[in-house]
Amino acid sequence: MFGRVFEFDSGEEMVKICCIGAGYVGGPTMAVIALKCPSVEVTVVDISVTDVEKHVAEADIVFVSVNTPTKTRGFDAGKAADLTYWESAARMIADVSKSDKIVVEKSTVPVKTARLLRKF
């Protein structure tokens, strides 16, 4: 049943998914999608290893699954999420995208954080 959620049979070109972040959430999530949906091209990128911008630009769907550690300084230190990596990924997606994309937020972030993406 889970595999049907991501099943794409539109008869058009293969859907391309790019996941930014190869950690505890991104890696396993993309592994299941790749296993259950062989008609979907899945790429997992990490800033320290692969050509992130190229794969994001080519993708139809982009999952943002980056680290969101607890803030260590400033307002709400020790209580709130540090969105530095998330904001960086959002800016990069906006900068390199030449076509419409579906952006899926898979990081642990505060409610309404996705609204920030519209600013980029």
Steps between C-alpha positions, in 0.01 A plus 500: 500500500778748587656471154179617336532841664794578273388311191511710185345352187427808294658360185732799488873518574637341813441707812825609663532540875800661667547486876734751660641320803620143533452464875259312726189626320598568139696183429244247627203692356654507154607134526135397556375723216765356265410145604124542470494727194740374233352745247627795709861616472626569854819693578628572849754782528707632783686829493834337577483229232294562183404769253194623690405790272500287183270236648265756657471684168410175319249374760122524486467446875756613759501366854680720753629270772780697659627521855302732730694499829387691806621859509803550723497881495261790477127514562356168624845335522458141611128503413452590134624340178796652318368544145833602343532185288132500405511864389817436303335209317188708427707785356699261283183333367359842406827608339556195279143411404405581143165316514217441746580257781320332783702561816443261789629598842624187680711667768387542858404866501249721684144531372461751212867481401399401146355849457858631504565323170269743323734786593782347299 
